[in-house]
Amino acid sequence: MKKGFIILSFIICSILFSGYSLISDKEANQAPSEKLKVTGEVNKTFYDEREIKIARDAIKSAEKILGILDVAKNNFEISLIDSEGNKETYFLWLRKDHSGGMIMNIEDTHTGYTLQEKDVAKLKDLLNM
């Protein structure tokens, strides 16, 4: 009888712990690995990989502006945050009535980058501008 109780207890504990493990794995798979946070004229956080890729591609294809910059205040700030909490933040200039745009890493405010027109269009679409 005692042996049966121990085996039954072991089976119940195994079932409970395996169920807990499945829930934890499921929740872990749903947690976003990366996010894009936008503040300014629009305040939104994006978790979808395709939306985050729009911002990453725009940053990668932007062309450095030569010379000394004298710019107006940015109307957006965007932050790319990876799964470990590492954060890259940029000032972003986009205007509804203009096909161009500029981006600047907040850690290097002496250097601006011109965004490609195709990237400006995608960013505006993303931000519903």
C-alpha positions as a Markdown table, in Angstrom:
| # | Residue | x | y | z |
|---|---|---|---|---|
| 1 | Met | 0.0 | 0.0 | 0.0 |
| 2 | Lys | 2.8 | 2.4 | 1.0 |
| 3 | Lys | 4.6 | 1.5 | -2.3 |
| 4 | Gly | 1.5 | 2.3 | -4.3 |
| 5 | Phe | 1.1 | 5.7 | -2.6 |
| 6 | Ile | 4.7 | 6.6 | -3.4 |
| 7 | Ile | 4.3 | 5.6 | -7.1 |
| 8 | Leu | 1.0 | 7.5 | -7.3 |
| 9 | Ser | 2.5 | 10.6 | -5.7 |
| 10 | Phe | 5.5 | 10.4 | -8.1 |
| 11 | Ile | 3.1 | 10.1 | -11.2 |
| 12 | Ile | 1.0 | 13.1 | -10.0 |
| 13 | Cys | 4.1 | 15.2 | -9.4 |
| 14 | Ser | 5.5 | 14.3 | -12.8 |
| 15 | Ile | 2.3 | 15.3 | -14.5 |
| 16 | Leu | 2.1 | 18.6 | -12.6 |
| 17 | Phe | 5.8 | 19.5 | -13.3 |
| 18 | Ser | 5.6 | 18.5 | -17.0 |
| 19 | Gly | 2.4 | 20.7 | -17.4 |
| 20 | Tyr | 4.2 | 23.6 | -15.8 |
| 21 | Ser | 7.2 | 23.1 | -18.1 |
| 22 | Leu | 4.9 | 23.2 | -21.1 |
| 23 | Ile | 3.3 | 26.4 | -20.0 |
| 24 | Ser | 6.6 | 28.0 | -19.4 |
| 25 | Asp | 8.0 | 27.0 | -22.8 |
| 26 | Lys | 4.8 | 28.3 | -24.5 |
| 27 | Glu | 5.0 | 31.7 | -22.7 |
| 28 | Ala | 8.7 | 31.9 | -23.5 |
| 29 | Asn | 8.0 | 31.3 | -27.2 |
| 30 | Gln | 5.4 | 34.1 | -27.2 |
| 31 | Ala | 7.7 | 36.7 | -25.6 |
| 32 | Pro | 9.1 | 39.1 | -28.2 |
| 33 | Ser | 12.8 | 38.7 | -28.9 |
| 34 | Glu | 13.1 | 42.3 | -30.1 |
| 35 | Lys | 11.0 | 45.4 | -30.2 |
| 36 | Leu | 10.9 | 48.8 | -31.9 |
| 37 | Lys | 9.7 | 51.7 | -29.7 |
| 38 | Val | 8.7 | 55.0 | -31.3 |
| 39 | Thr | 8.0 | 58.2 | -29.4 |
| 40 | Gly | 7.2 | 61.7 | -30.5 |
| 41 | Glu | 4.4 | 62.5 | -32.9 |
| 42 | Val | 3.5 | 58.8 | -32.7 |
| 43 | Asn | 3.9 | 56.7 | -29.6 |
| 44 | Lys | 3.9 | 53.0 | -30.5 |
| 45 | Thr | 5.8 | 49.8 | -29.8 |
| 46 | Phe | 6.2 | 47.2 | -32.5 |
| 47 | Tyr | 7.0 | 43.6 | -31.9 |
| 48 | Asp | 6.5 | 42.1 | -35.4 |
| 49 | Glu | 9.8 | 41.2 | -37.1 |
| 50 | Arg | 8.7 | 42.7 | -40.4 |
| 51 | Glu | 8.0 | 46.0 | -38.8 |
| 52 | Ile | 11.3 | 46.0 | -36.9 |
| 53 | Lys | 13.1 | 45.1 | -40.2 |
| 54 | Ile | 11.7 | 48.3 | -41.8 |
| 55 | Ala | 13.5 | 50.4 | -39.2 |
| 56 | Arg | 16.7 | 48.3 | -39.3 |
| 57 | Asp | 16.9 | 48.4 | -43.1 |
| 58 | Ala | 16.3 | 52.2 | -43.1 |
| 59 | Ile | 19.2 | 52.7 | -40.7 |
| 60 | Lys | 21.5 | 50.4 | -42.6 |
| 61 | Ser | 20.9 | 52.0 | -46.0 |
| 62 | Ala | 21.0 | 55.7 | -44.8 |
| 63 | Glu | 23.8 | 57.8 | -46.2 |
| 64 | Lys | 26.1 | 59.9 | -44.1 |
| 65 | Ile | 25.7 | 63.7 | -44.5 |
| 66 | Leu | 29.0 | 65.5 | -44.8 |
| 67 | Gly | 29.7 | 68.7 | -43.0 |
| 68 | Ile | 28.4 | 70.4 | -39.9 |
| 69 | Leu | 24.7 | 70.0 | -39.2 |
| 70 | Asp | 22.3 | 72.6 | -38.0 |
| 71 | Val | 18.9 | 70.9 | -37.7 |
| 72 | Ala | 15.4 | 71.5 | -36.4 |
| 73 | Lys | 14.1 | 69.4 | -33.5 |
| 74 | Asn | 13.4 | 65.8 | -34.4 |
| 75 | Asn | 9.8 | 64.8 | -34.4 |
| 76 | Phe | 10.4 | 61.1 | -33.5 |
| 77 | Glu | 12.7 | 59.1 | -31.4 |
| 78 | Ile | 13.1 | 55.4 | -32.2 |
| 79 | Ser | 14.7 | 52.7 | -30.1 |
| 80 | Leu | 15.5 | 49.2 | -31.2 |
| 81 | Ile | 15.7 | 46.9 | -28.2 |
| 82 | Asp | 17.0 | 43.3 | -28.5 |
| 83 | Ser | 16.0 | 40.3 | -26.4 |
| 84 | Glu | 18.7 | 41.0 | -23.9 |
| 85 | Gly | 17.6 | 44.6 | -23.3 |
| 86 | Asn | 20.4 | 46.2 | -25.4 |
| 87 | Lys | 19.1 | 49.4 | -26.9 |
| 88 | Glu | 20.0 | 51.6 | -29.9 |
| 89 | Thr | 18.2 | 54.9 | -30.0 |
| 90 | Tyr | 18.0 | 57.4 | -32.9 |
| 91 | Phe | 16.5 | 60.8 | -33.5 |
| 92 | Leu | 14.3 | 60.7 | -36.6 |
| 93 | Trp | 13.0 | 63.5 | -38.8 |
| 94 | Leu | 10.0 | 62.7 | -41.1 |
| 95 | Arg | 7.6 | 65.2 | -42.5 |
| 96 | Lys | 4.2 | 64.4 | -44.0 |
| 97 | Asp | 4.7 | 66.7 | -46.9 |
| 98 | His | 8.3 | 65.7 | -47.7 |
| 99 | Ser | 9.7 | 62.6 | -49.3 |
| 100 | Gly | 13.0 | 62.8 | -47.5 |
| 101 | Gly | 14.0 | 62.0 | -44.0 |
| 102 | Met | 17.0 | 62.0 | -41.7 |
| 103 | Ile | 18.2 | 59.9 | -38.8 |
| 104 | Met | 20.9 | 60.4 | -36.2 |
| 105 | Asn | 22.2 | 58.1 | -33.5 |
| 106 | Ile | 21.7 | 59.8 | -30.2 |
| 107 | Glu | 25.3 | 58.9 | -29.2 |
| 108 | Asp | 26.7 | 60.7 | -32.2 |
| 109 | Thr | 24.7 | 64.0 | -32.6 |
| 110 | His | 27.4 | 65.4 | -34.9 |
| 111 | Thr | 26.6 | 63.0 | -37.7 |
| 112 | Gly | 23.3 | 62.8 | -39.6 |
| 113 | Tyr | 22.2 | 60.3 | -42.2 |
| 114 | Thr | 19.8 | 60.8 | -45.1 |
| 115 | Leu | 17.2 | 58.1 | -45.4 |
| 116 | Gln | 16.5 | 56.5 | -48.8 |
| 117 | Glu | 13.1 | 57.6 | -50.3 |
| 118 | Lys | 11.8 | 54.0 | -50.3 |
| 119 | Asp | 12.7 | 53.7 | -46.6 |
| 120 | Val | 11.0 | 57.0 | -45.8 |
| 121 | Ala | 7.8 | 55.7 | -47.5 |
| 122 | Lys | 7.9 | 52.5 | -45.6 |
| 123 | Leu | 8.5 | 54.3 | -42.2 |
| 124 | Lys | 5.7 | 56.7 | -43.0 |
| 125 | Asp | 3.4 | 53.8 | -43.8 |
| 126 | Leu | 4.4 | 52.0 | -40.5 |
| 127 | Leu | 3.7 | 55.2 | -38.5 |
| 128 | Asn | 0.5 | 55.9 | -40.4 |
| 129 | Met | 1.7 | 59.3 | -41.7 |
